[in-house]
């Protein structure tokens, strides 16, 4: 089974604002959460309106501690799914209903 099976990026994209304003709301950023990227860079990406899909390479709690609280306090969402951390900006909901 591929790591990407079950990861419904189309559902995330459908929830996003498709305005071509260049403000990041039409982007999904793929990356690796391994401690090599400054947490402020992840926050800046989220605050810019992009969705993050990060492959977790290490201890999730430790690696996300630099930005997770700020994302949640701002109204964003975080979901750990099959080795990935999906992080959305405020206004973009992660629908996990199909996982049950």
C-alpha positions in Angstrom: 0.0 0.0 0.0 1.4 3.4 -1.0 1.8 6.0 1.7 -0.4 8.3 -0.4 -3.4 6.0 -0.6 -6.3 7.4 1.4 -4.7 10.9 1.5 -7.5 12.9 -0.2 -5.7 16.0 -1.3 -8.6 16.7 -3.7 -10.9 17.2 -0.7 -8.4 19.7 0.8 -8.2 21.5 -2.5 -12.0 21.6 -2.9 -12.2 23.4 0.5 -9.6 26.0 -0.4 -10.4 29.4 -1.9 -9.5 29.3 -5.6 -9.0 33.0 -5.9 -5.9 33.6 -8.0 -4.8 36.5 -5.7 -1.4 35.0 -5.1 -1.9 35.0 -1.3 -1.1 31.3 -0.9 -4.7 30.1 -0.6 -4.4 28.1 -3.8 -1.3 26.1 -2.6 -0.6 22.8 -1.0 3.0 22.7 0.2 4.6 19.2 0.5 7.6 18.9 2.8 9.4 16.8 5.4 9.1 17.6 9.1 12.5 16.5 10.4 13.7 19.6 12.4 15.7 21.0 9.5 13.1 23.8 8.7 12.7 26.7 11.1 9.2 26.4 12.7 8.7 30.1 11.8 8.9 29.2 8.1 6.1 26.6 8.5 4.0 29.3 10.4 4.7 31.9 7.7 3.5 29.4 5.0 0.3 28.6 7.0 -0.4 32.3 7.8 0.0 32.9 4.0 -3.0 30.6 3.5 -1.2 27.5 2.2 -1.9 23.9 3.4 1.1 21.9 4.6 1.4 18.1 4.0 4.5 17.1 5.9 6.1 13.7 6.0 7.0 13.2 9.7 10.6 12.0 10.1 11.1 11.7 13.9 9.0 12.4 17.0 5.9 14.3 15.9 5.4 16.0 19.3 8.9 17.3 19.4 9.1 18.3 15.7 5.7 20.2 15.7 6.1 21.8 19.1 7.5 25.0 17.6 4.4 25.8 15.5 1.4 23.5 16.4 0.1 25.7 19.3 0.3 28.8 17.2 -1.6 27.2 14.3 -4.4 25.9 16.6 -4.7 29.3 18.4 -5.0 31.0 15.1 -7.9 28.7 14.1 -5.9 26.3 11.9 -6.1 22.5 12.1 -3.5 19.8 12.4 -4.1 16.1 11.7 -1.6 13.3 11.8 -2.5 10.7 9.2 -0.4 7.7 8.0 3.0 9.3 8.7 2.0 12.7 7.5 1.1 15.9 9.4 -1.6 17.9 7.5 -1.7 21.5 8.7 -4.4 23.9 7.4 -4.8 27.7 7.9 -7.9 29.2 9.5 -11.0 28.6 7.4 -9.8 25.3 5.9 -11.3 22.3 7.6 -9.8 18.8 7.6 -12.7 16.4 7.1 -11.8 13.1 8.8 -15.3 11.6 8.6 -14.2 8.9 6.0 -11.5 7.6 8.3 -14.0 6.1 10.7 
